[in-house]
Amino acid sequence: MANPQSKQQQSQQIPHCYYEGYLEKRSAKEKVSQRLWASLCGNTLFFYNTIKDAEYVDRIDLDGFVSLLDDNSRDRNLEAARFQLRTKEGEFKITVPTLENRELWKGFIHAVAELSLPSTLNLLPGQVHMLQEVVEKERERQLSAAVQENLYLSLVADMPPCFHEVSRREAMSLLEKYPDCGNMLLRPSKDGSMAVTTRQDLNGSVFHHYRVIRRPEGGFVINLETPIPCASLYEVIKCLEEKTSGVLQPFILDNIYNDNITLVQQNDENGEKKLQPITGSPSLKTPPSGNQKPTVSPDAKSFSRRCNDGSNEMQESRHPACASVGPSKTVNAKESKSIHTGSGKRAPMPLPKFVRKFVSPVQDSLPSNSSSEDQSSGTDQHHVTVPSMSAKTCMHNKQAIPKPSFAMATSPGDLPLALSEELKKKVEERRGNK
């Protein structure tokens, strides 16, 4: 069942394949099993749709191996066998064609995940010997991978500032785009070694590439006709700088930031788009100082004026019962008429003389702060006492003011019914006398 590693797997740098074959896999999130081609490469299970596919569709890392148990539940295929593979990623139910395949899969998984073989496997002696060889190979592979990883980490830690993890084309573009940052760049090579890319001006840009190889005994070598050994990558850069008398300088790319804000704008005439820098800085509005008076908008002024007008109208049209609170102000009937006429309202009619004698006793019975009323000599105009307090204060003191039996009126039509009938009689008597 075991096959040699395919060319597709070599191109993907997948470890050596120990065992492979068709099986059905179902995870806890899946409701239906999938029939896939599985390859155990290193300590990882790779799954492909078919044996001919170059790219895998799923994988299970056995670094987080937990347990491997038999599943004796029945299958529609009586010869099929199942087992449950549990890792840190989750639980997977695997179905293989035969019981022999299940024992082999279990043996290979234990060999690469635990680097040992359980004694409970039902295998032939030749199969056990094959699995023991897999254990030794996987142990060597993991040790070699750990050494390479540590070597890479130490190599990255010792990298000079001019190292950039870019390709050859990208290195040439960087050196040409930022000539003031240097003209010598250290980068990785495709074959796993290092390379140095340089740029000089000779009727245009001239690029050169030098290969740097790591020696097994330690250090590096600049691969030229006469190799130049160096103890570290720092010495590689320093050696090239000294050999060229300082013409080659390490390429150190600082953080490049734009000095201005630019926008892509479209020309309305020809529709051409181009970068347009924004000139000038936006003006900031400073808050008003303590001595500076805040400005008021025209709308706020008009609103305040309307509120004041409404307050004056309420003060002028107060009920005479509110005259008991606050200082009083005497207003002549003529002035009252002019005020009401100016505000666009109907002016009140003056009271006749024969009505005043009925109104005066009622008005005198109301509480008032003023001890006497102003009277004009030589005139018969009636004076109305209007307090100078606001309407809001009157509403608050409404309960403290004794309410009269009837409201005062400024016209005959507003008088109570009892007075109206008596007045009618007086008017009829006057008309009869005339």
PATI-736017 format. One line per 10 residues: for each residue y, x, z of C-alpha. Coordinates in steps of 0.001 Angstrom, whole numbers, plus 500000, padded with zeros to 6 digits. Layout:
N
Y X Z  ...;
This chain:
434
500000 500000 500000  502350 502922 500676  504286 504038 497615  506509 507090 497038  510239 506694 497329  511806 505159 494229  514749 506570 492267  516927 503634 493274  516397 504464 496940  517208 508151 496333;
520526 507169 494705  521433 505119 497783  520539 508077 500113  517992 505949 501974  515480 507911 504097  511886 508466 503035  509829 505276 502685  506775 505147 504958  505446 501700 504084  506428 498723 501885;
505155 495419 500561  505888 491712 500186  506291 489573 503306  508045 486435 504524  510935 486782 506978  512725 484118 508999  515374 484756 511618  516437 482428 514418  519411 481258 512327  517292 480464 509259;
515226 477290 508884  513071 478433 505957  511247 481740 505488  512202 484000 502583  509677 485976 500555  511127 489465 500176  510073 492987 499305  510278 495078 502502  510579 498871 502724  510297 500793 505986;
512570 503792 505369  513155 505962 508387  513649 503639 511342  515176 500832 509259  513587 497883 507448  515264 497168 504110  514678 493862 502295  515003 493289 498534  514609 490145 496487  512123 491890 494162;
510502 495296 493906  512812 496199 491006  516111 495578 492823  518263 498624 493565  520405 497031 496295  518949 495530 499445  519967 492059 500626  519213 492486 504331  518196 495108 506867  516845 495395 510407;
517711 498503 512428  514827 499467 514684  517058 501557 516950  517348 498428 519074  513595 497729 519108  512495 495505 522025  508975 494157 521426  506380 493288 518809  503942 490421 519503  501244 488604 517524;
501862 485014 516468  498530 483156 516260  499985 479879 514993  498359 478435 511887  499798 478838 508432  499248 476882 505246  497613 480056 503949  494565 480535 506147  494372 484271 505387  498022 484928 506329;
498960 486487 509648  502169 486417 511658  503966 488508 514247  507298 488304 516060  509682 491255 515928  512382 491268 518605  515350 493648 518504  518861 493721 519936  520007 491927 516786  517719 488949 517456;
514211 487639 516910  512444 487593 513528  509231 485880 512503  507280 487884 509929  504368 486543 507847  502124 488998 505930  499243 488243 503550  496305 489449 505714  495365 490512 509223  494958 494107 508022;
498535 494110 506742  499744 492842 510103  498024 495719 511942  499482 498273 509521  503013 496855 509799  502744 496882 513575  501488 500494 513554  504299 501752 511282  506994 499894 513231  505752 501350 516543;
505529 504819 514968  509170 504934 513830  510686 502893 516685  508860 504410 519679  507458 507633 518103  504021 506714 519458  501009 504543 518655  499651 501803 520942  495931 501875 521660  495547 498142 521002;
495823 498474 517213  492722 497515 515251  492796 500290 512627  490389 502662 510899  490399 506369 511850  492029 507346 508554  494831 504835 509106  495413 506134 512633  495660 509723 511301  498178 508567 508672;
500318 506917 511353  500243 510066 513503  501678 512027 510585  504425 509380 510266  505304 509893 513941  505728 513657 513423  507809 513214 510272  510082 510644 511884  510574 512859 514970  511690 515750 512753;
513930 513480 510721  515715 512099 513778  516251 515612 515190  517660 516796 511874  519940 513748 511642  521240 514394 515153  522003 518035 514325  523808 517084 511123  525840 514458 512950  526902 516922 515631;
527704 519485 512956  529858 516994 511079  531707 516000 514253  532414 519619 515134  533464 520310 511554  535907 517397 511550  537320 518544 514889  537997 522027 513437  539678 520768 510285  543073 522313 509431;
546105 519991 509007  545964 520254 505214  542532 518540 505110  542545 515123 503426  539453 513027 502778  540248 512296 499140  538606 512830 495774  539632 515471 493230  541753 513006 491258  543458 511675 494397;
544173 515234 495588  545881 516068 492277  547944 512886 492507  549084 513674 496060  550103 517244 495208  552093 516056 492195  553730 513143 493973  554913 515104 497015  555645 518667 495822  557860 519404 498834;
554960 518910 501285  552942 521883 499966  550696 522816 497046  547282 523614 498620  544943 520883 499862  541511 521015 501512  539142 518178 500676  535411 517288 500715  533298 517919 497633  530686 515680 496033;
527802 518063 496810  528528 517985 500550  530515 521209 500671  534288 521675 500822  536854 522374 498100  540455 523591 497878  542794 522070 495276  546041 523897 494369  549009 523031 492161  551601 525255 490467;
554356 524645 487917  554027 526158 484431  555632 523853 481861  554146 521104 483952  551561 520838 486690  548662 523338 486688  545746 522550 489037  542933 524815 490260  539879 523948 492365  537972 526411 494581;
534613 525719 496162  534040 526508 499857  530403 526816 500998  529140 526805 504570  526870 529748 505406  523605 529114 507297  524375 531878 509775  527815 530416 510429  531222 530503 508812  532278 529763 505244;
532509 531523 501884  535100 530988 499130  532835 530878 496084  534538 533247 493596  533312 536112 491394  533781 538214 494493  532948 535868 497384  535362 535949 500301  533732 535293 503686  535745 533444 506335;
534915 532605 509929  536435 529092 509793  538262 526706 507509  541544 527801 509070  540834 531319 507818  540008 529923 504360  543510 528447 504076  545133 531541 505608  543236 533849 503242  544391 531983 500141;
547936 531957 501460  547892 535734 502015  546198 536520 498679  548999 534700 496818  551807 536216 498945  552813 532822 500252  552968 531079 496861  550272 528655 498004  551353 526664 501050  549230 524124 502978;
549856 520541 501957  550898 518682 505125  551873 515101 504378  554155 513686 507014  554580 509966 507491  556690 508836 504570  559028 505903 505268  561524 504178 503003  565220 504584 503743  566323 501296 502162;
564983 497772 501798  563908 497030 498233  562941 493723 496627  561297 492839 493335  563846 490683 491528  563666 488985 488152  566465 489065 485632  567535 485510 484697  568449 486511 481136  565402 488445 479904;
562917 487698 482727  562332 491402 483406  561278 492338 486945  562511 495475 488664  562995 496941 492125  566448 496245 493483  567617 497987 496687  569549 495935 499202  572849 497683 499871  574847 497342 503061;
573769 496183 506470  573871 492573 507652  576807 491712 509899  575889 490751 513440  577775 487986 515235  579052 489220 518587  579257 486724 521471  582793 485781 522591  584253 487898 525383  585446 486529 528707;
589123 486378 527642  588368 484823 524286  588290 481031 524164  585311 479511 522423  586076 477763 519159  585474 474033 518871  584386 472506 515589  586408 469634 514026  583503 467249 514595  583512 468035 518316;
587278 467517 518472  587083 464114 516794  584222 463069 519087  586225 464089 522175  589267 462182 520868  587207 459024 520349  585804 459325 523862  589305 459666 525330  590550 456674 523337  587624 454601 524563;
588291 455639 528153  591960 454622 527851  590985 451261 526390  588597 450639 529252  591254 451618 531772  593803 449299 530189  591444 446326 529924  590198 446460 533527  589700 443325 535504  592480 442590 538025;
589832 442501 540743  589591 446300 540482  593215 446575 541625  592088 446984 545237  590803 450534 544707  593041 453545 544077  596762 453749 543482  598220 450965 541390  600408 451187 538371  602629 448310 537276;
602614 447548 533591  605041 445133 532006  603657 442422 529805  605724 443711 526885  604178 447159 527289  600743 445609 527528  601385 443724 524337  602466 446859 522500  599421 448783 523730  596964 446153 522592;
598724 445703 519287  598689 449423 518587  594937 449656 519118  594219 446979 516518  593378 444185 519006  594904 440771 519422  597904 440821 521809  597549 438469 524836  599756 435378 525002  602387 435304 527842;
601739 432769 530591  604108 429780 530813  606221 429371 533931  604432 426227 535124  601082 428154 535016  602234 431054 537156  602445 428959 540341  598697 428252 540038  597821 431853 539245  599985 433495 541923;
598148 432077 544990  594817 433234 543618  596139 436681 542769  597743 437026 546204  594397 436215 547848  592748 439202 546167  592680 442535 548124  595271 445013 546940  596457 448455 548089  600071 447739 547084;
602143 445839 549701  604648 444487 547247  604938 443850 543540  607623 445171 541338  609880 442451 540018  612467 442769 537273  615881 441248 538030  617183 438694 535566  613877 438293 533744  611000 435873 533934;
608349 438300 532640  605146 438349 534662  603928 441739 535967  600214 442605 535975  599012 445229 538437  596592 447674 536773  594887 450310 538922  594730 453889 537648  591065 454522 538469  588346 454810 535842;
586001 452036 534821  583021 454055 536048  584453 454144 539603  584995 450385 539437  581363 449873 538529  580286 451972 541524  582553 449996 543866  581663 446634 542367  579673 445518 545372  582396 446494 547870;
585024 444311 546180  584931 440608 547132  584311 438581 544075  586826 435742 543541  585702 432228 542972  586999 432394 539449  588131 435141 537117  591764 435764 536408  592904 434804 532963  595671 435950 530721;
595770 432814 528535  595399 429089 529111  592100 429000 527227  590533 431382 529769  591420 429363 532930  588695 427621 534979  587832 424025 534219  589549 422576 537363  592842 424224 536556  592589 423317 532899;
592404 419605 533666  595360 419829 536067  597371 421761 533542  596621 419215 530881  598074 416538 533083  601238 418570 533665  601599 419239 529954  601231 415559 529157  603840 414666 531801  606313 417183 530328;
605769 415853 526866  606293 412316 528136  609520 413326 529867  610804 414903 526681;
